[in-house]
Amino acid sequence: MPRATTTSNTNTDESTGRYPTDISSSLPARPQIRDKRQISLAAVTCLGATSHPGLLMELDLPEPAPDNPPGPPYTRMVTSIERHWESVYQQNDDELVGWFQAYPALSLRMVQDCTVSADAPIVDVGGGSSRLVDHLLQAGYTDVSVLDLSPTALHLAQKRLGARSQHVAWIEADVTEHRFARKYRIWHDRAVMHFLVDPQDEVRYVERLRHAIPTGGHAIIATFAPDGPQRCSGLPVKRHSAQSMSQVLGAGFEPVRFEYERHRTPSGSEQSFIYGWFRRARDS
Ligand SMILES: C[S@@+](CC[C@H](N)C(=O)[O-])C[C@H]1O[C@@H](n2cnc3c(N)ncnc32)[C@H](O)[C@@H]1O
C-alpha cells in the first residue's frame, strides 16, 4: 500500500473547543482541543451510581451537544472513570504504561489495508497519548481525530507532536456519550471497548459507532483476547473472541479479518490482543 500523500486539511476550521474548569485547570492552554465542554461542579445533581465501574455520580443533564456546538458551554458528567484515567496519565510516564507501543504496527497495517484516500476522516477513539496519530500523519493521512476522556493524555500527545498537532482534531469526550458531528471512514479503537464490562455501555458504544461510521466505513477494534489479562490499568475488562466482538457490533458490521497480537509491555510481560476489522455493510 503506497503512503497516503494528500496534504489538504479539513480540521483546522473546527478548532473551537472550550476547556473544563476543574480537572485540567492546572494544565497549560491547549487551543487545539475542539470539543471541550465546560464542567460545572456547582451544577452537580447526585443521582446515584451508574453502570461505569466505580462511577460516583451522575448529573441530570440534557443530551450532549454535537461537536462544536454553537452557543454557551453546557455541563456534562464528571465521572470517577475520568478521574481514574487522569491520574493514570498524570502519575505515570506514558512510555511505561502497559499498553505503550512505540510503533503500533498492526493498527497501522490494518488502517492502510482499508485503502481509504489520504484525506479520509479517521478517528482514534480512546487514543490517549498513543503514537498512532504520529504515524498516521507521517504516512500522509490528513484528517485524523483523536478522542479521549483524559485531557492530560491528549495534552501529552499534543506536546509530543508540537506544530503537527494543529493538523489533528482533538476531542475530549467519553466515547459512550459523545455525539459525533461528522462521519468517519475509519474508526480505530485499541484497548478501549474492552473496558465496557456493562452491556449497556457496550450498547451505547455501538450506537456511537453506528452513528459515526456510514456504509462502506471501517471499524478496527482491538481488545484483550480470551487468553489475555482480566484487568487493565487496575480496571476489569471483557476479553473478546472474534465471535463475541462480532456479536457486540451486531448486524450491519461485517467482519473482514481478525488478527492476534502478543503485545510485550514495557515491563516485559506479554498480553494477548485480538484485532477485529469490520466493514459497515448498511446504514441501518
Ligand atoms: C489502555 S489505554 C489505550 C490507549 C491507546 N488506545 C493505545 O492503544 O495506546 C485506554 C484509553 O482509553 C481511554 N478511555 C477509557 N474509557 C474511555 C471512554 N469511555 N471514552 C473515551 N476514552 C476512554 C483512556 O483515557 C485511555 O487513554
The ligand as an SDF file (V2000), in Angstrom:
LIG
                    3D

 27 29  0  0  0  0  0  0  0  0999 V2000
   -5.4850    1.2090   27.7220 C   0  0  0  0  0  0  0  0  0  0  0  0
   -5.4850    2.8360   27.1740 S   0  0  0  0  0  0  0  0  0  0  0  0
   -5.2120    2.6510   25.4210 C   0  0  0  0  0  0  0  0  0  0  0  0
   -4.7300    3.9200   24.7880 C   0  0  0  0  0  0  0  0  0  0  0  0
   -4.4900    3.8200   23.2740 C   0  0  0  0  0  0  0  0  0  0  0  0
   -5.6680    3.4040   22.5550 N   0  0  0  0  0  0  0  0  0  0  0  0
   -3.3350    2.9110   22.9590 C   0  0  0  0  0  0  0  0  0  0  0  0
   -3.5400    1.8650   22.3820 O   0  0  0  0  0  0  0  0  0  0  0  0
   -2.2180    3.2790   23.3260 O   0  0  0  0  0  0  0  0  0  0  0  0
   -7.2180    3.2340   27.2250 C   0  0  0  0  0  0  0  0  0  0  0  0
   -7.5150    4.6580   26.8190 C   0  0  0  0  0  0  0  0  0  0  0  0
   -8.9150    4.8170   26.6730 O   0  0  0  0  0  0  0  0  0  0  0  0
   -9.3300    5.9990   27.3170 C   0  0  0  0  0  0  0  0  0  0  0  0
  -10.7140    5.7310   27.7040 N   0  0  0  0  0  0  0  0  0  0  0  0
  -11.1590    4.8180   28.5950 C   0  0  0  0  0  0  0  0  0  0  0  0
  -12.5000    4.8010   28.6250 N   0  0  0  0  0  0  0  0  0  0  0  0
  -12.9040    5.7380   27.7280 C   0  0  0  0  0  0  0  0  0  0  0  0
  -14.1710    6.1950   27.3040 C   0  0  0  0  0  0  0  0  0  0  0  0
  -15.3030    5.6990   27.8090 N   0  0  0  0  0  0  0  0  0  0  0  0
  -14.2200    7.1780   26.3690 N   0  0  0  0  0  0  0  0  0  0  0  0
  -13.0850    7.6890   25.8510 C   0  0  0  0  0  0  0  0  0  0  0  0
  -11.8610    7.2930   26.2130 N   0  0  0  0  0  0  0  0  0  0  0  0
  -11.7730    6.3220   27.1370 C   0  0  0  0  0  0  0  0  0  0  0  0
   -8.3680    6.2110   28.4570 C   0  0  0  0  0  0  0  0  0  0  0  0
   -8.2720    7.5470   28.8570 O   0  0  0  0  0  0  0  0  0  0  0  0
   -7.0760    5.7030   27.8210 C   0  0  0  0  0  0  0  0  0  0  0  0
   -6.4050    6.7320   27.1330 O   0  0  0  0  0  0  0  0  0  0  0  0
  1  2  1  0
  2  3  1  0
  2 10  1  0
  3  4  1  0
  4  5  1  0
  5  6  1  0
  5  7  1  0
  7  8  2  0
  7  9  1  0
 10 11  1  0
 11 12  1  0
 11 26  1  0
 12 13  1  0
 13 14  1  0
 13 24  1  0
 14 15  1  0
 14 23  1  0
 15 16  2  0
 16 17  1  0
 17 18  1  0
 17 23  2  0
 18 19  1  0
 18 20  2  0
 20 21  1  0
 21 22  2  0
 22 23  1  0
 24 25  1  0
 24 26  1  0
 26 27  1  0
M  CHG  2   2   1   9  -1
M  END
$$$$
